Amino acid sequence: MIINKYFFQKTSFLGQILLIAIVMLSCDNDKNNVSNYENYINKKEIGRLNSSEKKCIELVLSAQSEAKKHEKENTFSSSKFEEAVQLSKANQLNTLEIWSKLNYCKYLYQYRDMPKSLPVMISLIHLLEKKSPSEIINPSNTYQFVGYYLETIGQHQQSIYFLKKAIATGNKSTDIAAINDNIGIAYTKLNKIDSAKYFFNKSLVLAKKNKNTLREGKVYGNLAQLHIDKNEYENAISLLEKDIMLSKENKADQNTMFAMILLGKSYLKNNSIIEAKKTLENALEIAKTKDYFQSSELEILKQLKIVYRLENNESLEVSTDRKIDDLENVLEITDGPKTIADSQYKIEIANINLEYEKEKLKLSDTRLKNRLLIATLVVFAIITILVQRNISKKLKNEKAEHQNLLLKAELERVNSEMKLNDAHHSLSSYYRYLSEKNTQIERLNNKIKSLEKSNSVQKTQNLEDLHTLLESHLMTDENWFRFKKTFILHYPEYYDFLVKNYDELTESNLRLIMLLKFGINSKEIPNILGISSEAIKKAKQRLRKKLGERYDLLFLQYSVTSN
């Protein structure tokens, strides 16, 4: 079982023994016939269920109907799903609890409400691990969706586990081609290319055999990703064009959009700017048709910003940058990159911290209690010995790893400074220097966040070292005035324009304006200047308020590039 497997890898022997004992104590009281539920759901049979069972099913069906009508998350559907979950749980209708949570999670997932869907999915996985397929309504479909969801939040190995269970429990109506295709996607993310190709080709054979042209197109798109990873853009473009053609034939707007995004990126990598722009703008038209396509819209806008920059179309680049900022703020609470990352973290924590509600059950078997007590004492003795043997080795390894990290980061900083000096502080060298700085600072920030969550014995000292090193990477006043001097040297007209028309600008205003004009985006500037993203956002707002209509002229006047 996937969650148990992860649990055994990450927890102590004591935790494992406790979990085994608790699971042994649980018993399944759900004796309902799954076929009766399926018949009632499909309106084939009206009787043979009690009032609570019927009400639970009707609540889910009415929630689905309302969601389909509005094509978005709505209060009525959400409340009905939640009522069905509570009803099934209160009446110990375990099979219907799984079915209710599955459909509630599908609904939240479809409309990209990841924060709400994640707790439901975690609870659903825990329930599934306690049930055999014969106790689950349409088990293949259930495992398939769980696999898709886990793939979305980056749990690739767990996704494969559930997708393979879907194949094992499938019947004639199961879309085996789709499942194989998604297993291939998961193996691609795990960089197991041979396995990915095997499942993609298996899916393609099944799709052609069953004349499923939409799935055939999707497989072509996924095979294209393998070529993109190897920089074989001509091959990727050919496959993506097939994907788009078949998706359009099937009026599959979402898949058409996905394929167009990938095709636009491939054109960009292949230096086909005109084709990239046309393809991405077509994809954008589709993305605007549904609210739950907003994450794709954001991805498209980021690519179009690159196109506009390459075309030297500063007006469109600036307006697109604003749209990106607006969308990122909207998606921050639904399915943006940060939310997906949080979901990945929470699902891993959930894999370790299984529900311990079974611990609250009374242990009726005295002999089992005694065995558990003896096992606990033995495990404590084993753990004590292992800790004494390994703690010294662990401390040495941690110290060596930390010293290597500090040395590597310091060397990167020195190398960046040397390259900048060797290039005589040209604007292009400054652009490379700032980009390298941003990468180095981002890496240190990630290490600090990781260390803050750890239980390292030397945590406090290590954090102090990393913060000191981080400060050395930030832009000093000396570096800023050298950058400013070089900027003015290359673009005196633009600096004269600022001085003559914006005498109210402060030095901090100039710093922000020059970095933005130079092409450093709002996400990189906080790292370079050592201030928060919120502070940068407020600084831009204050500047816009101070200058009014003259603000946009700052970025439209004169062309400034990093080349």
C-alpha positions in Angstrom: 0.0 0.0 0.0 1.4 3.3 -1.0 0.8 5.4 2.1 1.9 2.6 4.4 5.1 2.1 2.3 5.9 5.8 2.7 5.1 5.6 6.4 7.5 2.7 6.9 10.3 4.6 5.1 9.9 7.7 7.3 8.9 6.7 10.8 10.5 4.8 13.6 10.1 1.1 14.3 7.8 2.0 17.2 5.5 3.9 14.9 5.4 1.0 12.6 4.5 -1.5 15.4 1.8 0.8 16.7 0.3 1.3 13.3 0.3 -2.5 12.6 -1.4 -3.2 16.0 -4.0 -0.5 15.5 -4.9 -1.7 12.0 -5.2 -5.3 13.4 -7.8 -4.0 15.8 -10.0 -2.3 13.2 -12.9 -4.2 11.7 -15.1 -3.4 8.7 -18.7 -3.0 9.7 -19.9 -1.9 6.2 -21.8 -4.9 4.9 -23.7 -3.1 2.2 -23.8 -4.6 -1.2 -21.9 -2.3 -3.6 -24.0 -3.4 -6.6 -27.1 -2.1 -4.7 -25.5 1.4 -4.6 -24.5 1.2 -8.2 -28.0 0.2 -9.3 -29.5 3.1 -7.3 -27.0 5.6 -8.7 -27.8 4.5 -12.2 -31.6 4.5 -11.6 -31.8 0.8 -12.3 -33.2 -0.1 -8.9 -35.2 2.0 -6.4 -35.5 -0.2 -3.4 -33.1 -2.2 -1.2 -31.5 0.8 0.5 -32.4 2.6 3.7 -33.3 6.3 3.9 -29.8 7.4 4.9 -28.2 5.6 2.0 -30.7 7.0 -0.5 -30.4 10.6 0.9 -26.6 10.4 0.7 -26.7 9.4 -3.0 -29.4 12.0 -3.8 -27.3 14.8 -2.2 -24.3 13.9 -4.4 -26.4 13.6 -7.6 -28.1 17.0 -7.0 -24.7 18.6 -6.2 -23.3 17.3 -9.5 -26.3 18.5 -11.5 -26.0 22.0 -10.1 -22.3 22.1 -10.8 -22.8 21.0 -14.4 -25.5 23.7 -14.8 -23.2 26.5 -13.6 -19.8 25.1 -14.9 -18.1 26.5 -11.8 -17.8 26.1 -8.0 -21.0 27.2 -6.3 -22.4 27.3 -2.8 -25.2 24.9 -3.4 -23.1 22.1 -4.8 -20.4 22.5 -2.1 -22.9 22.4 0.7 -24.6 19.3 -0.7 -21.3 17.4 -1.1 -20.3 18.3 2.4 -23.7 17.2 3.7 -23.4 13.9 1.9 -19.9 13.3 3.4 -21.1 14.1 6.9 -24.2 11.9 6.6 -22.3 8.9 5.3 -19.6 9.3 8.1 -22.2 9.7 10.9 -24.0 6.5 9.7 -20.8 4.6 9.2 -21.6 4.1 5.5 -18.0 3.6 4.6 -18.5 2.7 0.9 -20.7 5.8 0.4 -18.3 7.9 2.3 -15.6 7.0 -0.2 -18.0 7.7 -3.1 -19.1 11.0 -1.7 -15.6 12.2 -1.0 -14.4 11.0 -4.4 -17.1 13.1 -6.2 -16.6 16.1 -4.0 -12.9 16.0 -4.7 -13.6 15.6 -8.5 -15.8 18.7 -8.3 -13.2 20.8 -6.5 -10.4 19.6 -8.7 -12.3 20.4 -11.9 -12.7 24.0 -10.8 -9.1 24.1 -9.6 -9.8 24.7 -5.9 -6.7 22.9 -4.7 -6.6 24.1 -1.1 -10.2 22.7 -0.4 -9.7 19.5 -2.4 -6.4 18.4 -0.7 -7.9 17.5 2.7 -10.7 15.6 1.0 -8.2 13.7 -1.1 -6.0 12.9 1.9 -9.0 11.5 3.8 -10.1 9.6 0.7 -6.7 7.9 0.3 -6.8 6.8 3.9 -10.2 5.2 3.4 -9.2 3.5 0.2 -6.2 1.9 1.9 -8.5 0.2 4.3 -10.9 -1.2 1.7 -10.7 -3.9 -0.9 -11.8 -3.1 -4.5 -15.0 -5.2 -3.9 -16.1 -2.6 -1.2 -15.6 0.4 -3.5 -18.2 1.7 -6.0 -16.5 1.6 -9.5 -13.0 0.9 -8.0 -11.1 1.4 -11.3 -12.6 4.8 -11.9 -11.8 5.7 -8.2 -8.2 4.7 -8.4 -7.8 6.4 -11.8 -8.9 9.8 -10.5 -6.7 9.5 -7.4 -3.8 8.8 -9.7 -4.6 11.8 -11.9 -4.9 14.1 -8.8 -1.6 12.9 -7.3 0.2 13.5 -10.6 -1.1 17.1 -10.6 0.5 17.8 -7.3 3.8 16.1 -8.2 3.4 12.8 -6.3 4.5 10.8 -9.4 5.4 7.5 -7.7 2.2 7.4 -5.8 0.2 8.3 -8.9 1.7 5.3 -10.7 0.7 3.0 -7.8 -3.0 4.1 -8.0 -3.1 4.1 -11.9 -1.8 0.5 -12.0 -4.5 -0.4 -9.4 -7.0 1.1 -11.8 -5.8 -1.2 -14.6 -5.9 -4.2 -12.4 -9.5 -3.6 -11.3 -10.7 -2.4 -14.6 -13.5 -3.8 -16.8 -14.5 -3.5 -20.5 -15.6 0.1 -20.0 -12.3 1.2 -18.4 -10.3 3.5 -20.6 -7.0 1.6 -20.3 -5.4 3.7 -23.0 -5.9 6.9 -20.9 -4.5 5.2 -17.8 -1.4 4.0 -19.7 -0.9 7.4 -21.1 -1.0 9.0 -17.7 1.4 6.4 -16.3 3.8 7.4 -19.1 3.4 11.1 -18.0 4.4 10.2 -14.4 7.4 8.2 -15.6 8.4 11.2 -17.7 8.4 13.4 -14.6 10.5 10.8 -12.8 13.0 10.9 -15.7 12.4 7.2 -16.5 12.3 7.7 -20.2 12.3 4.0 -21.3 9.3 3.3 -19.0 7.5 6.4 -20.2 8.0 5.4 -23.9 6.7 1.9 -23.1 3.4 3.1 -21.6 2.9 5.9 -24.3 3.3 3.4 -27.1 1.0 0.9 -25.3 -1.6 3.7 -25.0 -1.2 4.7 -28.7 -1.8 1.1 -29.9 -4.9 0.8 -27.7 -6.2 4.2 -28.9 -5.8 3.4 -32.6 -7.3 0.0 -32.1 -10.4 1.5 -30.4 -10.4 4.4 -32.9 -10.1 6.9 -30.0 -8.6 9.8 -31.9 -8.7 12.2 -29.0 -6.5 9.9 -26.9 -4.3 9.3 -29.9 -3.7 13.1 -30.1 -2.9 13.3 -26.4 -0.3 10.6 -26.7 1.3 12.5 -29.6 1.5 15.5 -27.3 3.1 13.6 -24.5 5.6 12.0 -26.8 6.4 15.5 -28.0 7.5 16.4 -24.5 10.2 13.7 -24.6 11.6 15.3 -27.8 11.5 18.7 -26.1 13.5 17.5 -23.2 16.2 16.4 -25.7 16.0 19.8 -27.6 14.6 18.0 -30.7 12.1 20.7 -31.4 11.3 19.8 -35.1 10.1 16.4 -34.0 8.2 17.9 -31.1 6.5 20.4 -33.4 5.4 17.7 -35.9 3.8 15.6 -33.1 2.1 18.6 -31.5 0.5 19.6 -34.8 -1.0 16.1 -35.0 -2.2 16.5 -31.4 -3.9 19.8 -32.1 -5.5 18.6 -35.3 -7.1 15.5 -33.6 -8.1 17.6 -30.5 -9.9 20.1 -32.7 -11.7 17.3 -34.6 -12.9 16.1 -31.2 -13.8 19.6 -30.1 -11.6 19.1 -27.1 -10.8 22.7 -26.3 -8.8 22.1 -23.1 -6.4 19.6 -24.7 -6.2 21.8 -27.8 -5.1 24.6 -25.5 -2.5 22.5 -23.7 -1.0 21.3 -27.0 -0.9 24.9 -28.3 1.0 26.1 -25.2 3.6 23.4 -25.7 3.8 24.1 -29.4 4.2 27.8 -28.7 7.1 27.1 -26.4 8.7 24.8 -28.9 8.4 27.4 -31.6 10.1 29.9 -29.2 13.0 27.5 -28.5 13.2 26.9 -32.3 13.5 30.7 -32.9 10.2 30.8 -34.8 8.8 33.9 -33.2 6.0 34.6 -35.6 4.6 31.1 -35.3 5.0 31.1 -31.6 3.1 34.4 -31.2 0.2 33.1 -33.4 -0.1 29.8 -31.6 0.1 31.3 -28.1 -2.5 34.0 -29.0 -4.9 31.2 -30.3 -4.3 29.3 -27.0 -5.1 32.5 -25.1 -8.5 32.8 -26.8 -9.4 29.3 -25.5 -8.0 30.0 -22.0 -10.3 33.1 -21.6 -13.4 31.0 -22.1 -13.4 29.3 -18.7 -12.5 30.6 -15.3 -10.8 27.4 -14.4 -8.4 27.8 -17.3 -6.7 30.8 -15.5 -3.6 28.8 -14.6 -3.1 28.0 -18.3 -3.8 31.7 -19.2 -1.0 32.7 -16.8 1.4 30.3 -18.5 0.5 31.6 -21.9 0.9 35.3 -20.9 4.4 34.5 -19.5 5.4 33.1 -22.9 3.8 36.0 -24.8 5.8 38.4 -22.7 9.0 36.7 -24.0 7.6 37.1 -27.5 6.9 40.8 -27.1 10.3 41.4 -25.6 12.0 39.7 -28.6 9.8 41.9 -30.9 10.9 45.0 -28.8 7.2 45.7 -28.3 7.6 47.4 -24.9 4.0 48.6 -24.7 2.6 45.0 -25.0 5.3 43.7 -22.7 4.4 46.2 -20.0 0.6 45.5 -20.3 1.2 41.8 -20.3 3.3 42.1 -17.2 0.5 43.8 -15.4 -1.9 41.0 -16.4 0.5 38.4 -15.1 0.7 40.2 -11.8 -3.1 40.3 -11.5 -3.5 36.7 -12.4 -0.8 35.5 -10.0 -2.6 37.3 -7.2 -5.9 35.6 -8.2 -4.3 32.1 -8.5 -2.3 32.4 -5.3 -5.3 31.0 -3.4 -6.5 28.4 -6.0 -4.1 26.5 -8.2 -1.0 28.7 -8.7 2.6 27.4 -8.4 2.8 28.2 -4.6 -0.5 26.5 -3.9 0.6 23.4 -5.8 3.9 23.4 -3.9 2.0 23.7 -0.6 -0.2 20.8 -1.7 2.9 18.6 -2.4 4.2 19.4 1.0 0.9 18.6 2.8 0.3 15.3 1.0 3.8 14.1 2.0 3.1 15.1 5.6 -0.2 13.3 5.4 1.5 10.2 4.1 3.6 10.1 7.3 0.9 11.3 9.8 -1.8 8.7 9.2 -5.1 9.1 11.1 -4.7 7.8 14.6 -8.4 7.8 15.3 -8.2 4.0 15.6 -6.0 4.4 18.6 -9.0 5.7 20.4 -10.8 2.4 20.0 -10.9 0.2 23.1 -8.5 -2.7 23.1 -10.8 -5.6 24.0 -8.2 -8.3 23.6 -6.0 -8.4 26.7 -3.4 -10.7 25.1 -3.0 -8.2 22.2 -2.5 -5.4 24.7 0.3 -7.4 26.3 1.9 -8.2 22.9 1.8 -4.5 22.0 3.4 -3.5 25.3 6.2 -6.1 24.9 6.8 -5.0 21.3 7.0 -1.4 22.4 9.6 -2.1 25.0 11.7 -4.1 22.6 11.5 -1.4 20.0 12.5 1.3 22.5 15.6 -0.8 23.4 16.5 -1.2 19.7 16.0 2.5 19.0 18.2 3.5 22.0 21.1 1.3 20.7 20.7 2.6 17.1 20.6 6.2 18.2 23.7 5.9 20.3 25.6 4.3 17.4 24.4 6.7 14.7 24.1 10.2 16.3 27.9 10.9 16.2 28.1 9.9 12.5 25.0 12.0 11.7 26.5 15.1 13.3 29.7 14.7 11.4 27.8 14.2 8.1 25.7 17.3 8.8 28.7 19.5 9.5 30.6 18.3 6.4 27.5 18.9 4.2 26.9 22.3 5.7 30.6 23.4 5.2 30.5 22.2 1.6 27.3 24.2 1.0 28.9 27.4 2.4 32.1 26.9 0.3 30.1 26.3 -2.9 27.9 29.3 -2.4 30.9 31.6 -1.6 32.8 30.3 -4.7 29.7 31.1 -6.9 29.6 34.6 -5.5 33.3 35.2 -6.1 33.1 33.8 -9.6 30.2 36.1 -10.5 32.1 39.1 -9.2 35.2 38.1 -11.2 33.3 37.6 -14.4 31.7 41.0 -13.9 35.1 42.6 -13.4 36.6 40.8 -16.4 33.8 42.1 -18.6 34.5 45.7 -17.4 31.0 46.1 -16.0 29.2 46.1 -19.4 25.4 46.0 -19.4 25.3 42.5 -20.8 27.7 41.3 -18.1 25.5 43.0 -15.4 22.5 41.2 -16.7 24.2 37.8 -16.5 25.6 38.9 -13.0 22.1 39.8 -11.7 20.6 36.6 -13.1 23.3 34.5 -11.5 22.8 36.4 -8.2 19.1 35.7 -8.3 19.7 32.0 -8.8 22.2 31.9 -6.0 19.9 33.8 -3.6 16.9 31.6 -4.5 19.0 28.5 -3.7 20.1 29.9 -0.4 16.5 30.9 0.5 15.3 27.4 -0.3 18.0 25.9 1.9 17.1 28.2 4.8 13.4 27.3 4.5 14.3 23.6 4.4 16.7 23.9 7.4 14.0 25.9 9.4 11.7 22.8 9.1 14.4 20.3 10.0 15.3 18.9 13.4 19.1 19.4 12.9 21.1 19.6 16.1 23.2 22.4 14.7 20.2 24.2 13.2 20.7 27.6 15.0 24.4 27.9 14.0 23.8 26.7 10.4 20.9 29.2 9.9 23.1 32.0 11.2 25.9 31.0 8.7 23.4 30.9 5.8 21.9 34.3 6.7 25.3 35.8 6.8 26.2 34.3 3.4 22.8 35.5 2.0 23.5 39.1 3.0 26.8 39.0 1.1 24.9 38.2 -2.1 22.6 41.1 -1.9 23.3 44.3 -4.0 25.4 46.7 -2.0 25.4 50.5 -2.4 28.8 50.2 -4.1 27.4 47.6 -6.6 24.4 49.8 -7.2 26.3 52.9 -8.0 28.6 51.0 -10.4 25.5 49.6 -12.1 24.0 53.0 -12.3 27.1 54.5 -13.7 27.3 51.8 -16.4 23.6 52.2 -17.2 23.9 56.0 -17.7 27.0 55.5 -19.8 25.1 53.2 -22.2 21.8 55.0 -22.1 22.4 58.7 -21.4 19.3 59.8 -23.3 17.1 57.8 -21.1 18.8 59.1 -17.9 18.5 62.7 -19.2 14.9 62.1 -19.8 14.4 60.9 -16.2 16.4 63.8 -14.7 14.6 66.5 -16.8 11.0 65.1 -16.5 11.0 63.4 -13.1 13.0 65.5 -10.7 10.9 64.2 -7.8 12.4 60.7 -8.1 14.4 59.5 -5.1 17.5 57.2 -5.3 15.4 54.2 -4.3 12.8 55.1 -7.0 15.6 55.2 -9.6 16.9 51.8 -8.4 13.5 50.2 -9.0 12.9 52.0 -12.3 16.3 51.1 -13.8 16.1 47.4 -12.7 12.6 47.1 -14.2 13.6 48.9 -17.4 16.6 46.7 -17.6 14.4 43.6 -17.8 14.7 42.3 -14.2 11.2 41.2 -13.3 9.2 41.8 -10.1 9.9 38.3 -8.9 13.7 38.7 -9.1 14.1 42.2 -7.7 13.2 41.2 -4.1 16.1 38.6 -4.1 18.6 41.1 -5.5 17.7 44.0 -3.2 17.0 41.8 -0.1 13.4 43.0 0.5 10.1 41.2 0.3 7.9 40.9 -2.8 5.2 42.8 -0.9 7.5 45.7 -0.3 8.4 45.8 -4.1 4.7 45.7 -4.9 3.9 48.6 -2.5 6.9 50.6 -3.9 5.6 50.2 -7.4 2.1 51.3 -6.2 3.5 54.4 -4.4 5.5 55.3 -7.5 2.5 54.9 -9.8 0.5 57.1 -7.4 3.2 59.7 -7.2 3.6 60.0 -11.0 0.1 59.4 -12.1 -0.3 59.2 -15.9 3.4 59.8 -16.3 4.2 56.4 -14.8 3.8 54.4 -18.0 6.0 56.8 -19.9 8.9 55.6 -17.8 8.8 52.3 -19.6 7.6 53.3 -23.0 10.3 56.0 -23.6 13.5 54.7 -25.3 14.5 51.1 -25.8 16.8 49.6 -23.1 17.9 46.0 -23.3 20.4 43.8 -21.5 22.2 42.8 -24.8 
